[in-house]
């Protein structure tokens, strides 16, 4: 069974992002970039499937600039067998990424494609579902447990108000939620080994897909600041303020 | 313009998030139809028809839609989409599940999690966990949009008398099947629609100590939430999590107890009307967004608070 894991290069989750003064976007110069945390969980799950003997090959793929090679090497160090970069300097959006991945899947024929549930930059939560729709696959999003049995993926999903269990026929798409697993750290020997693993590069043109975005960002602003209020001295004062000043209780 | 809003419901009642999406539809302007897809949803359909401003309610009542399986639901929405300029849904786990499929099958982009409508093709949405707000313009012919549950005040539940039209559609794509669901049953209001929320963080120290919040929640008619730190520490289940990766809430009163105020958490609650923080660390970032801050040991303050309410 082959597992394909699309990953995204994003600003590291520890970085506090700042909006550029001219409001054209957030300032990404000299900022640490990493594998999107949900994608890292996806790689970990794929590697665990391989370690358990369920999967035979784990392929990491990214759609973006040549800088994404850095994140693909990280995935190789975490246990992916090989990587593919679909290289483009276009500011790709979910539908374009899904189309590029659809074209790659036509060559790779993976049995399960594990995505992160969202990226921590765009916060769209779309790409996995769009890929599933384009390829006509079933999907199990926001997974907190994944089991492969009898040609089906049985997945526990995190939904509003609780958990839902679904079975999806392979090939299928799974998107990861936070609690699916805790990703390992790459060891130094594995980082060295990763340098020798294959990383192929292709492009949307070679794959024959159009990844031009159709959504234009007009401006990016910092969120409205909330003013700090007052400190109260006691619970009595708090209750009094809530009743008489804020009038919320 | 003509807008289709896909209803969020549990086969027995219409969720308030639907009426928030309807408020966004009203801000776009034009005729607004509601699609109710589910099983045995006559009650939901009548509720939707009674909502102010709804032109027509389309009902697809079939077992294939009982659990909102995204493959089936998206196919239905795509089949129904013809003639609409906008397709909207609530940005819930359900909306996030099926709506991108709709967009992809229509060959258009999707605009997720909008917080305001600027014009018929321009919307504001948070990015980077709410650390920035992007104004985006969609150039596709059909705008596929999900609406954050706190973006607008819900439109009134009554005042309308829309016609109900049955669709005889029934698509079972056969790609996935529902096995089971564990939904937490609670007498308390749902987090996303509660007027008052009291949340506990890592400072609560254990799951048992969350019982201290229950007495207060009962007196205030409040929902109980938690920070991601409290969920990750295993104190409480994840469906109680308020934050960027949990529930986004905006109640009239939000009481944060033993919560330091990580950006992740603030992103989920900073639109609350009044924020109260109780924390023993006077430098905790939560105080920078709190209207009323109390520097105190929560184990002393909570019993006092319960006694005074």
Interface residues (C-beta under 8 A of the other chain):
Chain A: X11 X16 X17 X19 X26 X93 X94 X95 X98 X120 X121 X122 X123 X124 X125 X126 X127 X128 X129 X130 X131 X132 X133 X134 X136 X137 X138 X139 X140 X141 X142 X144 X154 X157 X158 X159 X160 X161 X162 X163 X164 X165 X166 X167 X168 X169 X172 X178 X179 X213 X214 X215 X216 X217 X218 X219 X220 X221 X222 X223 X226 X228 X229 X230 X231 X232 X234 X235 X236 X238 X239 X241 X242 X246 X248 X249
Chain B: X67 X69 X70 X71 X74 X92 X93 X94 X96 X97 X98 X99 X100 X101 X102 X103 X104 X105 X107 X108 X109 X110 X111 X112 X113 X122 X125 X126 X127 X128 X129 X130 X131 X132 X133 X134 X135 X136 X137 X138 X139 X140 X173 X174 X175 X176 X177 X178 X179 X180 X181 X182 X183 X184 X190 X192 X196 X220 X238 X239 X244 X245 X247 X252 X253 X263 X270 X273 X274 X275 X276 X282 X287 X288 X289 X290 X291 X292 X293 X294 X295 X296 X301 X304 X305 X308 X309
